[in-house]
Amino acid sequence: MSETKTRKPWSVRKVMLVRSALIFAVAFFFGGWIWISAVKLQFGNEEFSAEEMQRNTRKIVVEAVRGNIYASDGSLLATSVPRYDLVFDAKVQGCPNDTFAKYVDSFSLLLAQLQDRTYWKLRDRERKSQKQWKEYLYDLRQRGIHYRILLKNLGFDQVKEIRDWPLVRLGKFKGGLWFIEDSQRMYFLGDLAKRAIGYSRNGVYVGLEGAFDSLLSGINGERMEQRMPGRIWRPIKLDNLQEPQNGHDIVTTLDVGIQDIAQFALNKALESSQAAYGCAVVMEVKTGQIKAMANLKRGSDGLYYESQNYAVDQYGEPGSTFKLFSVMSLLEDGYAKSQDSIKVGNGTTRFYDRDMVDDHPPVRPYMTLKEAFIQSSNVGISKFVNNAYKGKEEKFVGRALDLGLGKSMGFDIPSRNAPRIKTPDSKNRDWSGTTLPWMSIGYESQISPLQTLMMYNAIANGGMMMKPYLVKEIRQDGRIIRTQEPTVLNKEICSQKTVDLLTSMMIGVVQEGTAQGLKNPDYLVAGKTGTSKVSNGNNGYKPGAYNASFCGFFPADNPQYSIVVMISEPKGANYYGGTVAAPVFKDIADRIYASHIANQPALRSATLPSAPEVLNGRIEPTKLILNELGISSATQGPVKGAWISAQSLEHSVSLKSLSPVQPGLVPELTGMGLRDALSLLALLGVEVDYYGFGRITGQSLPAGMRVSPGQRITLILKPY
């Protein structure tokens, strides 16, 4: 029988020692591992360090605020405003089912109400009722959708309101709702100067926004963030990261009042003539500042929109406005005097194999140089030039090139195209025996309306050619970084004697020539009409298609402004510059003359009231400005809401509450400025048409009328 050995049981002390040893070993192992990892992270393994950093930190781009664009008087033309989207996370763990069920009904109701009373527009098929919103939210919860935008493009006022809604007020991690912020470019003048202001979008650069994109954009910054428990990212301040540098502001030379005048007059003429497109530019004579630049093209709906900058981009044959250059050359080079005469016969002559024809038969067979210019005789001007420069074509062309008509002028808004002046030694050999006479009347050359204006403005300025410019200041955080002073391109394009003769001839065009519709008893106009065929792009012309133009300045005895108007392809029998384009010039000049005191010395001595005229609008900025000016203001009774009407007294301004602004109801707009009215109407989602400038004097929908998004209201504005 074998003997069995029995083991002695471990003592309690021995068991405790073994357990302690094991715990110590495990603790030592993990402690050592943590210590080694820390050493590697701090000093050693770069790959490991990078991996840990990538997992727990992130670097994000902090976008710079895009700069503003201002009119010459400081009026805001373009700015970036914050816009917000409301985001829903259906997977949020902090919102249990019972909490969600408790608040989803009221939250859905508020969503349905908001989409019906704000400018946030939806197509009918995108709108939801309270029931549909509730079902939609439950569906997102059931499917566990992590990220879904519920509302887009919200303003700050809407965000303030929504923050107090059920579920939203619980916060991101308990309600599953939060806002993401973005910026949106806002343009305050609608279609006014839209193409001159332009845009920068998806790599497409247009107008000032495009030309100065790098300055306006600023420089984006960087921020490092560390991940915290609960999917929260906390900013980490590191010295080597860059703070964003906000964009520069641009102050333009545009005058909002003159821009409105020019665009209104151009639009009226285009609608009347059913033309394809047109442009009108107003320049200040002494400085070259562009005060207005209007460009309109007919859309498929028959209305006119700012879709292309024809004043800068449209290089074409200028027609008879170019005759100013031809006559200037003849006078300056001594080849003709204003009273020299030439035979025009019945208004037809032949150069080689081409017939030159006058639009209107001459009243007698001979014309002086002055008469040929005033009556815009193609035959007369071409024969004068051909007789003088045949065999000396380089001299005639050289003068045009010396004026800068053959090269881009370096305007603030770059052009996609370029001018072209033919030369006798052209490499493509497109110079022929008929080029010189046809060039003399504005064909076989490609120049822009702005270049034509630059030439006429030089005559208005006593022979000194100024560079047109649209940007007068660049600012950063209110400080002026750069100022654009008037730039002289050519101190003397011709003698003072020639300037006086040309001015006299241009006055003759208005008083007795092709633009007699511009005559008025208040001020003299000097200018020239132009009519040219429209090219078909294949060395030919479109049948029955013409460009009508007029370029000139006023008052002719003391020039203040020069204007060019070009209208392309007007319909009907009246397609001449004198009957289509000249009336636009007159509308613009008349209203500028009437509204700008500099042209009416007698008005300077008029006694003005101590308190200025004040437009109806928001109470806070109104009182702030009045306080800054030291003008007292008093409210009549309690002011309900943010909007007031103002009445100027002898030494103070009386303010009283406007009728409350209510959702879905048209507010009282008379007496307001256009900007405030557009701000109010945007909340209603209505479409706005407006005519004139100044303060609102009439509205097509009466105050208090109920409206729905998409309805149209027309506002009438008049000077104040």
Helices and strands as residue ranges (DSSP letters): H 12-42, H 46-56, E 57-62, E 69-70, E 76-88, H 97-117, G 124-126, H 130-143, E 148-154, H 156-162, G 168-170, H 172-175, E 177-187, H 194-197, E 199-201, E 204-206, H 207-211, H 213-217, E 221-228, E 232-236, E 249-252, H 256-273, E 277-284, E 290-298, E 304-305, H 310-313, G 319-322, H 323-332, E 341-343, E 348-351, E 354-357, E 366-368, H 369-374, H 378-389, H 393-402, E 420-421, H 435-440, E 445-446, H 449-460, E 465-466, E 471-476, E 479-483, E 488-490, H 496-512, G 516-518, E 526-535, E 541-554, E 561-568, I 577-581, H 582-595, G 597-599, G 601-605, E 617-618, H 619-629, E 632-635, E 643-648, E 652-657, H 674-684, E 687-691, E 695-699, E 712-718
